[in-house]
Amino acid sequence: MAVLKIKFQAVWDDDAKVWVATSPSQNITTEAASREALQSRLQTIVPDVLEARGYAGQSELVIAIDWLALTPIDYTELAVA
């Protein structure tokens, strides 16, 4: 059986206090309050999304997550008249 690896990038949204995971290749985005909850959510929704797209059972599914820390490098305020 072939392996289907779907890569996600996960970043912490400090304003919303959630982890946001996005897979541009599959157009999937979801969020959860903790890393563990996000992993569980991905294990649930990714197979459902693939099934809805007609990919169910065709491959072994691997979900890869890159955990990213975004750090502000600068701050700018602009006044618009």
ABEGO torsion letter per residue (X at the ends): XBBBBBBBBBBBBAAAGBBBBBBAAAGBBBBBABAAAAAAAAAAAAAAAAAAAGABGABBBBBBBBBBBBBBABBBBBBBX
